[in-house]
Amino acid sequence: MPWVETSPMNTRPHFVADNRLGRYSRAELCARYGISRKAGYQWRARYHQKGLPGLHDRGHAPHHCP
């Protein structure tokens, strides 16, 4: 049986769509997608702020040097 490879950008829109349908509780939905609840709340907030482009990975570098 081959491995099923998924990228975060394929998974996140599906998570947001399932969240909007309201079929599962937030904890159950996060468990189904294998993410923490904190990540689930972040994905939902980013989607509401910026739509699909908000679901892309962000850089971890600081915005400015002290």
C-alpha positions in Angstrom: 0.0 0.0 0.0 1.6 3.3 -1.0 2.0 6.2 1.4 -0.5 9.0 1.2 1.4 12.3 1.0 -0.4 15.5 1.7 1.0 19.0 1.9 -0.2 21.5 4.5 -1.7 23.7 1.8 -3.9 20.7 0.7 -5.0 19.9 4.3 -5.7 23.4 5.7 -8.5 24.3 3.3 -10.2 21.0 3.9 -9.9 21.6 7.7 -11.5 25.0 7.3 -14.3 23.7 5.1 -15.0 20.9 7.6 -15.0 23.4 10.4 -17.6 25.6 8.6 -19.9 22.6 8.1 -20.0 22.1 11.9 -20.2 18.3 11.8 -17.5 17.7 14.3 -16.5 19.5 17.5 -13.3 21.5 17.3 -11.3 18.9 19.4 -12.6 16.0 17.3 -11.8 17.8 14.0 -8.3 18.6 15.2 -7.8 15.0 16.2 -9.0 13.8 12.7 -6.5 16.1 11.0 -3.7 15.2 13.5 -3.1 18.8 14.6 -3.2 20.5 18.0 -6.3 22.5 19.0 -4.1 25.6 19.1 -3.1 25.1 15.5 -6.8 24.6 14.6 -7.7 27.9 16.2 -4.8 29.6 14.3 -5.8 28.2 11.0 -9.4 29.3 11.5 -8.4 32.8 12.6 -6.0 33.2 9.6 -8.7 32.1 7.2 -11.2 34.6 8.6 -8.7 37.4 8.4 -7.1 36.8 5.0 -9.0 34.0 3.3 -7.0 31.2 1.5 -3.8 33.2 1.3 -3.8 33.4 5.1 -3.3 29.6 5.3 0.1 29.6 3.7 3.2 29.0 6.0 4.7 32.1 7.6 8.4 32.7 8.1 9.9 32.3 11.6 12.5 35.1 11.2 12.0 38.2 13.3 10.5 41.2 11.5 13.3 43.5 12.7 16.6 43.3 14.5 16.7 44.9 18.0 
